[in-house]
């Protein structure tokens, strides 16, 4: 199950793929606050990340499983993933003051224990 290539700029702008794969990946996801000013900037890649996030939120083309394969961060459910991405979007481009809290990589949601 490959990450959806329909996401704008994911395939044609290396910085967009790097942002999702690395900056929202397991090693750096706790540091998204360091990228807020960049995301609000005028560089084409910053605009491309915004357009990709808008598409993700509007179309919801990626599953939480696909996301976990790309980033090594498991949200366990699509709704949790898209809740996080909405919080990230609001933090980068809206009036949210604090970045969203990523899932704890060690925590398995209780409802997933028995599945």
Buried (B, 14 or more C-beta within 10 A) or exposed (E): EEBBEEBBBBEEBEBBBEBBBEBBBBEBBEEBEEBBEBBEEEEEBBBBBBBBBEBBEEEBEBBBBBBBBBBBBBBBBBEBBBEBBBBBBBBBBEEBEEBBEBBEEEEEEEEEEEE
